Amino acid sequence: MIGKVWFVSVKALLGRGTAMSIREKYMKVREAAEFLGIAPNTVRSWGAAGKLREFRSPANGYRLYKREDLEKFLRQIEMTATHTPKRKR
């Protein structure tokens, strides 16, 4: 299955009654890559595979990633890394 791409309106990006700007809530590919410590192409690949939920800007079609989703993804990775039993040699 190919990952879902969500096209969202500017109103949906901003949310209702919130003072947060789009730039504070969403990250572009390069910003998300830096945040996760991976290459931009890996972010694109994970988005296409459905590992990361990606949105598209209605103005220019750029891929956008919710900061909150990326933070949750990092927490999941950290939990997995700390709870994975070590392999026997």
N, C-alpha and C positions, 0 to 999 in steps of 0.2 A: 504494500500500500504506500502510495506517495503521501507525504505529509500534507496537512491542510494549510492553506494560506488564507488568512483572513483579511479581507478588504474592509477597512473601517472608515467611518466618517470622522471628520474633525471633531464633531460634537461627542462622538463615542470616545475618541482619543482623550479629550479633555475631561470627560466625566461630568457628572452633575454636581454643581455646587462646590467644586474643588478649586483651590487656588493654585494647584500644581500645574506647571506647564507641560506641554508634550515632551520637551527636552528633559524634564525631571522624571517623567514616568516611563519613557521609552528610550531605547538606545538603537543606533544604527549598527550595522554589521561590525565595523571596526571597533566601535566602543564596546560592544558586547564581547568581542574577542579579547580585548584588553582586560575587561572585567573578569572573564573566565580564565585568562591566561593561556589562550589557545590561538591558533591561526584563524584569520577571517574565513578562509575556505572551509575550515572545520565547522564554524558556526553555520555557514550556508548549508553544508552537508547535513548537519544535525537537524536543521530546520526542515529541510526537504524530507528527511527520514521520519520526522514527527517527534524527535527527541526533545526539541525546543519548539514551543509554539511561536510562530512568526506571524506578523501582521504586515500589511502593505499600506504605505502612505497613499491617501487618495490624491494627493497633489502631484507626486512624482513616481510612485510605484516602488520606492525604496523599501527594503525589508526593515522591519522594526521589531524589537524584542522588548517586552515589558520588563522593567527593572525587577519588579517583584517576582516574576517567573524565573529570572536568572538567579536571584538570591536563593529561591527555593531549590533550584537545580543544584547550586553549589552546596547547600546544606545536605541534600541527598547524597551527593558525591562524598562529602566529608564523613557522613554517617556510615556509608558503605566502606570507606577506607579504614575507619576505626573499628568496625565490627567484623571485618573479613578475617577469618582464621588464616593463620600462616600455613603455607604449604609445607608438608614434610619433604625432606630431601632423601 
